[in-house]
Amino acid sequence: MLTKEKHSAMRQKQLTSSILNNSQDVIIIINSDGIIKQVSPSFCQLIGVKYEYVIHQPLIKFINTAAYKKN
């Protein structure tokens, strides 16, 4: 039998997953160390990288800093 807390956590995870998978927006969830925990499919399409290669990687790895360099 699930406790109320476990049931609530499961529902929250399902809701988060549903939002990520059905959104056309780019959504990135990172931890306090800047490591990617979850992303929307739109993010993967935008950067042209499969989900498996994005998860557990530092977000900074996917930011193009060249655009910000001064000439």
C-alpha positions as CSV (number, residue, x, y, z in Angstrom):
1,M,0.0,0.0,0.0
2,L,1.3,3.4,-0.9
3,T,1.6,6.1,1.7
4,K,0.0,9.5,0.9
5,E,3.5,11.0,0.5
6,K,4.6,8.3,-2.0
7,H,1.3,8.6,-3.9
8,S,1.7,12.4,-4.0
9,A,5.4,12.1,-5.2
10,M,4.3,9.7,-8.0
11,R,1.6,12.0,-9.1
12,Q,4.0,15.0,-9.1
13,K,6.5,13.0,-11.2
14,Q,3.8,12.0,-13.7
15,L,2.6,15.6,-14.0
16,T,6.2,16.8,-14.6
17,S,6.8,14.2,-17.2
18,S,3.5,15.0,-18.9
19,I,4.3,18.7,-19.0
20,L,7.8,18.1,-20.4
21,N,6.7,15.6,-23.0
22,N,3.7,17.6,-24.3
23,S,5.2,21.1,-24.3
24,Q,6.4,22.7,-27.5
25,D,8.5,25.0,-25.3
26,V,12.2,24.3,-24.4
27,I,12.2,23.2,-20.8
28,I,15.4,22.3,-18.9
29,I,15.5,21.1,-15.3
30,I,18.9,21.3,-13.6
31,N,20.1,20.6,-10.2
32,S,22.1,23.0,-8.0
33,D,25.3,22.0,-9.7
34,G,24.0,22.8,-13.2
35,I,23.6,19.2,-14.2
36,I,20.7,18.4,-16.4
37,K,18.0,16.2,-14.8
38,Q,15.2,16.5,-17.3
39,V,14.5,18.3,-20.6
40,S,11.6,18.6,-23.0
41,P,11.9,17.0,-26.5
42,S,12.0,20.5,-27.9
43,F,15.3,21.1,-26.3
44,C,16.8,18.0,-27.9
45,Q,15.4,19.0,-31.3
46,L,16.8,22.6,-30.9
47,I,20.3,21.4,-30.2
48,G,20.2,18.3,-32.3
49,V,21.2,15.9,-29.6
50,K,19.4,12.8,-28.4
51,Y,17.9,12.7,-24.9
52,E,20.3,10.0,-23.7
53,Y,23.3,12.3,-24.5
54,V,21.8,15.3,-22.6
55,I,20.7,13.8,-19.3
56,H,23.3,14.0,-16.5
57,Q,25.5,16.4,-18.4
58,P,26.3,19.9,-17.4
59,L,24.1,22.5,-19.0
60,I,27.1,24.7,-19.8
61,K,28.2,22.0,-22.3
62,F,25.2,22.9,-24.5
63,I,25.5,26.7,-24.4
64,N,27.2,28.3,-27.3
65,T,29.5,30.9,-25.7
66,A,31.0,31.8,-29.1
67,A,28.1,34.2,-29.8
68,Y,29.0,36.2,-26.7
69,K,32.7,36.6,-27.6
70,K,33.8,40.1,-28.5
71,N,35.4,40.8,-31.9
